[in-house]
Amino acid sequence: MIGIPTSPAAHYAFDALAWVGATAAAIWQDRKWPDGARRLSAITAPSYFVSLGVGALAGAWLFGSGNSLRSPIIAPSHSIAGALAGGIIAVELWKRVQKVRASTGGAFVLPICVGIIIGRFGCFFAGLPDYTYGIPTGLPWAVDLGDGIGRHPVQLYESISMAIFLAAFISARLHNARWARDHAFHAMIIFYALQRFLWEFLKPYPAVLGPLNLFHLLMMVLVAYGLVWWRRSSEKELPSAR
């Protein structure tokens, strides 16, 4: 069992680092592959980003608190999964009102991945008060977050998973792979939701449907969203590919 020094303040420090890293990633991506940002600016308006921000904030607190208020540690909370879901809902509503049918998420793939990779370290070092810790395990890499119990480092599982996806995305983009060029956001959402669905079984969150907790259900919706959008956008590309 590996003892981990923890402090709730670590969350704020890594949140700041996550924002810095995500911003740097966005700048790098814009310089390396400017097509995504150009397409985004061509079909959106300032209200798009307002809607995205409001939706992400609302989703983060709604789903985070919806989970934590049913748990032994009762307190309002926020969630990156909820932020993703809330942002997607807000953007899709904005696009429907503005009659925009194209995908707008490509420019956000790299910064979102970097933000999650760094941010999860904040959850990890924040320790037990953050309520994102794993269930007990006897595995050699079990971590002690201060209560003398060896636990799955689920935050690091997620961080490593997203780092693997990010490496695959960058490699595919450098080789001009079609999925990384045209469906990167859909692929990211599907991958994120699948790996998060798996790790949810290693968390002590209350079940809402059989063995599934609130985030299990949310991840299922995100996977469906990613698959539907991928298929829909692929069908739109067929006429021009002939």
Phi, psi and omega per residue, in radians:
M1 nan 2.378 -3.063
I2 -1.849 2.102 3.112
G3 -1.332 2.302 -3.102
I4 -2.065 2.150 3.048
P5 -1.244 2.279 -3.064
T6 -2.260 2.726 3.063
S7 -2.804 2.339 3.104
P8 -0.987 -0.476 -3.140
A9 -1.155 -0.373 -3.141
A10 -1.063 -0.546 -3.136
H11 -1.045 -0.791 -3.110
Y12 -1.170 -0.673 -3.141
A13 -1.123 -0.791 -3.125
F14 -1.308 -0.480 3.026
D15 -1.085 -0.741 3.108
A16 -1.119 -0.759 3.110
L17 -1.110 -0.644 3.131
A18 -1.111 -0.732 3.107
W19 -1.120 -0.739 3.117
V20 -1.116 -0.798 3.139
G21 -1.115 -0.730 3.130
A22 -1.134 -0.689 3.113
T23 -1.132 -0.788 3.109
A24 -1.082 -0.682 3.123
A25 -1.133 -0.689 3.126
A26 -1.123 -0.725 3.128
I27 -1.139 -0.776 3.131
W28 -1.097 -0.784 3.141
Q29 -1.088 -0.687 3.139
D30 -1.124 -0.640 3.134
R31 -1.332 -0.622 -3.094
K32 -1.385 -0.777 -3.122
W33 -2.319 1.389 -3.044
P34 -1.250 -0.141 -3.081
D35 -1.059 -0.671 -3.119
G36 -1.125 -0.831 -3.133
A37 -1.179 -0.644 3.125
R38 -1.134 -0.747 3.122
R39 -1.141 -0.673 3.137
L40 -1.109 -0.822 -3.116
S41 -1.184 -0.465 -3.099
A42 -1.327 -0.467 -3.039
I43 -2.023 0.087 3.140
T44 -2.124 3.109 3.114
A45 -2.446 2.968 3.121
P46 -0.934 -0.567 -3.142
S47 -1.110 -0.422 3.084
Y48 -1.070 -0.830 -3.092
F49 -1.261 -0.552 3.042
V50 -1.117 -0.819 3.123
S51 -1.071 -0.759 3.127
L52 -1.039 -0.827 -3.112
G53 -1.123 -0.797 -3.141
V54 -1.126 -0.762 -3.139
G55 -1.116 -0.751 3.137
A56 -1.116 -0.745 -3.139
L57 -1.139 -0.792 3.140
A58 -1.115 -0.751 3.132
G59 -1.128 -0.696 -3.133
A60 -1.030 -0.831 -3.105
W61 -1.357 -0.619 -3.132
L62 -1.118 -0.911 -3.107
F63 -1.314 -0.649 3.103
G64 -1.093 -0.834 3.141
S65 -1.249 -0.600 3.103
G66 -1.047 -0.521 3.090
N67 -1.466 -0.855 -3.021
S68 -1.244 -0.528 -3.120
L69 -1.244 -0.223 3.092
R70 -1.751 0.083 -2.990
S71 -1.881 2.976 3.110
P72 -1.010 -0.602 3.092
I73 -1.658 1.712 -3.033
I74 -1.586 1.894 3.138
A75 -2.909 2.555 3.047
P76 -1.004 2.522 -3.086
S77 -2.569 2.986 3.087
H78 -2.280 2.793 -3.009
S79 -2.506 2.351 3.079
I80 -1.154 -0.621 3.095
A81 -1.110 -0.736 3.090
G82 -1.138 -0.636 3.110
A83 -1.122 -0.736 3.100
L84 -1.078 -0.815 -3.121
A85 -1.126 -0.787 -3.140
G86 -1.123 -0.700 3.097
G87 -1.123 -0.710 3.133
I88 -1.124 -0.796 -3.141
I89 -1.054 -0.810 -3.119
A90 -1.101 -0.737 -3.137
V91 -1.165 -0.736 -3.139
E92 -1.130 -0.636 3.072
L93 -1.160 -0.733 3.110
W94 -1.079 -0.772 -3.130
K95 -1.116 -0.647 3.122
R96 -1.142 -0.761 3.127
V97 -1.133 -0.727 -3.088
Q98 -1.505 -0.028 3.136
K99 1.047 0.707 3.056
V100 -1.732 2.151 -3.075
R101 -1.876 -0.223 -3.108
A102 -1.369 2.693 3.055
S103 -1.239 2.433 -3.105
T104 -2.079 0.130 -2.999
G105 -1.565 -0.172 -3.040
G106 -0.991 -0.649 -3.091
A107 -1.232 -0.213 -3.068
F108 -1.748 -0.110 -3.002
V109 -1.050 -0.978 -3.066
L110 -1.109 -0.839 3.127
P111 -1.105 -0.625 3.101
I112 -1.114 -0.794 3.140
C113 -1.052 -0.818 -3.137
V114 -1.098 -0.722 3.126
G115 -1.071 -0.736 3.130
I116 -1.182 -0.767 -3.111
I117 -1.017 -0.808 -3.127
I118 -1.337 -0.756 -3.070
G119 -1.060 -0.613 -3.139
R120 -1.134 -0.441 3.044
F121 -1.159 -0.577 3.065
G122 -1.117 -0.737 3.076
C123 -1.069 -0.706 -3.104
F124 -1.129 -0.897 -3.072
F125 -1.388 -0.179 3.034
A126 -1.256 -0.388 3.043
G127 1.403 -2.689 -3.034
L128 -1.116 -0.647 -3.120
P129 -1.057 -0.398 -3.123
D130 -1.279 -0.351 3.110
Y131 1.021 0.643 3.022
T132 -2.086 0.271 -3.073
Y133 -1.333 2.923 -3.115
G134 -1.649 2.993 3.095
I135 -1.351 2.842 -3.124
P136 -1.064 2.559 3.098
T137 -2.663 2.712 3.079
G138 -1.797 0.215 -3.136
L139 -1.122 2.665 -3.084
P140 -1.024 -0.497 -3.110
W141 -1.678 0.292 3.069
A142 -1.034 2.520 -3.103
V143 -2.020 2.519 3.062
D144 -1.801 1.974 -3.091
L145 -1.663 0.278 3.048
G146 2.136 -0.139 -3.123
D147 -1.916 0.133 3.102
G148 1.361 0.153 -3.132
I149 -1.888 2.265 3.082
G150 -1.324 2.221 -3.061
R151 -2.257 2.733 2.986
H152 -1.119 2.263 3.042
P153 -1.400 1.191 -3.008
V154 -1.070 -0.520 3.107
Q155 -1.094 -0.688 3.130
L156 -1.285 -0.561 3.046
Y157 -0.994 -0.782 -3.118
E158 -1.207 -0.727 3.134
S159 -1.070 -0.779 3.135
I160 -1.147 -0.723 3.132
S161 -1.039 -0.793 -3.123
M162 -1.242 -0.499 3.057
A163 -1.165 -0.655 3.085
I164 -1.126 -0.779 3.104
F165 -1.088 -0.747 -3.125
L166 -1.060 -0.742 3.116
A167 -1.098 -0.723 3.122
A168 -1.145 -0.698 3.134
F169 -1.119 -0.831 -3.123
I170 -1.099 -0.774 3.117
S171 -1.058 -0.796 -3.135
A172 -1.150 -0.654 3.137
R173 -1.182 -0.671 3.111
L174 -1.129 -0.491 3.107
H175 -1.689 0.185 3.080
N176 1.003 0.652 3.081
A177 -1.140 2.427 -3.044
R178 -1.079 -0.716 -3.092
W179 -1.112 -0.653 -3.139
A180 -1.300 -0.465 -3.141
R181 -1.455 -0.737 -2.997
D182 -1.890 -0.359 -3.046
H183 -2.300 0.462 -3.046
A184 -1.079 -0.732 -3.106
F185 -1.161 -0.738 3.108
H186 -1.081 -0.753 3.138
A187 -1.106 -0.718 -3.136
M188 -1.114 -0.784 -3.131
I189 -1.092 -0.768 3.134
I190 -1.090 -0.826 -3.121
F191 -1.132 -0.811 -3.138
Y192 -0.999 -0.827 -3.088
A193 -1.144 -0.679 -3.135
L194 -1.167 -0.804 -3.127
Q195 -1.215 -0.619 3.116
R196 -1.179 -0.671 3.081
F197 -0.993 -0.740 -3.136
L198 -1.131 -0.845 -3.074
W199 -1.195 -0.394 3.138
E200 -1.078 -0.441 3.084
F201 -1.218 -0.255 -3.127
L202 -1.815 0.347 3.109
K203 -2.110 2.650 -3.083
P204 -1.532 0.639 -3.110
Y205 -1.385 2.599 -3.123
P206 -1.209 2.439 3.122
A207 -1.336 2.571 3.084
V208 -2.102 -0.346 3.129
L209 -2.605 1.780 -3.037
G210 1.051 -2.252 3.120
P211 -1.514 0.031 -3.016
L212 -1.616 2.376 3.065
N213 -1.669 -3.084 -3.084
L214 -1.018 -0.703 -3.096
F215 -1.296 -0.494 3.002
H216 -1.007 -0.830 -3.111
L217 -1.138 -0.717 3.126
L218 -1.117 -0.679 3.136
M219 -1.156 -0.606 3.087
M220 -1.111 -0.698 3.104
V221 -1.147 -0.713 -3.137
L222 -1.158 -0.675 3.084
V223 -1.085 -0.790 3.117
A224 -1.063 -0.741 3.111
Y225 -1.036 -0.850 -3.115
G226 -1.075 -0.745 -3.129
L227 -1.175 -0.740 -3.138
V228 -1.121 -0.777 -3.129
W229 -1.179 -0.675 3.114
W230 -1.058 -0.832 3.138
R231 -1.126 -0.742 -3.110
R232 -1.099 -0.792 -3.132
S233 -1.220 -0.553 3.093
S234 -1.167 -0.691 3.125
E235 -1.125 -0.590 3.118
K236 -1.198 -0.466 -3.095
E237 -1.442 -0.289 -3.021
L238 -1.025 -0.816 -3.106
P239 -1.031 -0.697 -3.109
S240 -1.308 -0.265 -3.099
A241 -1.539 -0.154 -3.101
R242 -1.410 nan nan
